[in-house]
Amino acid sequence: MNVEILTPEKKLFSGEVYGIQLPGITGLFEVLDKHAPLVSALGKGNVKILKDKNSFENFSIQGGFVEVLDNKATVLVEGAVAL
C-alpha cells in the first residue's frame, strides 16, 4: 500500500509500505494492505510506518486526519517531527 504524510509546509514521507499505525482520537489503530475505505481524525501521538515486517519509521504528530482509499493512505497533519 502507498502512504503519504503531509504537513502544510512539506511532504514528510511517501512510499510503499506494509502498514501504518496511527493515533486515533479514542486510541491507536492500524491500517494494512487492501484496507476498507476510511476517514478518521487523529490525535496527538506517534505514527509508526511499517516498511516491512521487520523495519519501521516513527513520526510524532500534533493531530490531523487520515484518508484510506484505493490502497493509499494519505495522512494530513498539523505538525510532525521524525523520531
N, C-alpha and C positions, 0 to 999 in steps of 0.2 A: 504494500500500500504506500501511497505517496503522502508525505507530511510537509506542511509549510507552517512555520511560526513567524508571524509578522507583528511588528510594532508600528506605531505611526511614523517612526524615523527610518526603519530599515527591515530587511528580511534577515532573521536570525538563523534560520535553518530551512533547508529544502532538500528532500531526498527520499529514496525508497527505504522503508523500514519494516521491521517485523510487527511492531505495535507501538502504542504510546499510552502512558499512564498520566492521568490528568486530575487536578484538584477541583472537583465539583463543589458546589455550594454546600451540599449535605454530606460530602465525603469523596474519597478517591474512587475513580473508575478507570477502566482500561478499554481501549479500542484496538482491535486486532484486524487482520486482513479480512476483507469482504464483510465488514460490519454493516448492519442496517443503517439507513439514513438517520441522522441525529443532529439536533442543535441543542446546546447546553451552555448555561452561564458557568463561568469558572471563578473560584475564589482565590485568595492569596495562598501560595504554596509552591510546590515543585512539580515541574513537568519532566517526566522521565521518558526519553526516546529510546526504545528498544531496537537498536540497529540490527541485531540478530539475537539468538537465544543466549549469547554469552557476553555481549558488549552493549553499552548504553551511554547516553549523554544526558546531563541534567541541566535544567534552566530553572531559576527562581522567578516566579511571576507575581505581579500585583493584582491580577484579576483580568477577566476578559470573557471571550466566547469561543466555542469550537463548533464547527460545522463539519459533519461527515456525510459525504455524498459521492457516489460512484467510485468507491475505493480510494478516496482522497480526503484527508483530514486537514482543514485549514483552521489554525489557532490564531485568533486575533487577541493580542494582549496590550494592556495599557503601558506596562513597563516590564522588562525582563533582563536578567543577567545570567550569563553562562556560569555554571558551577564547576 
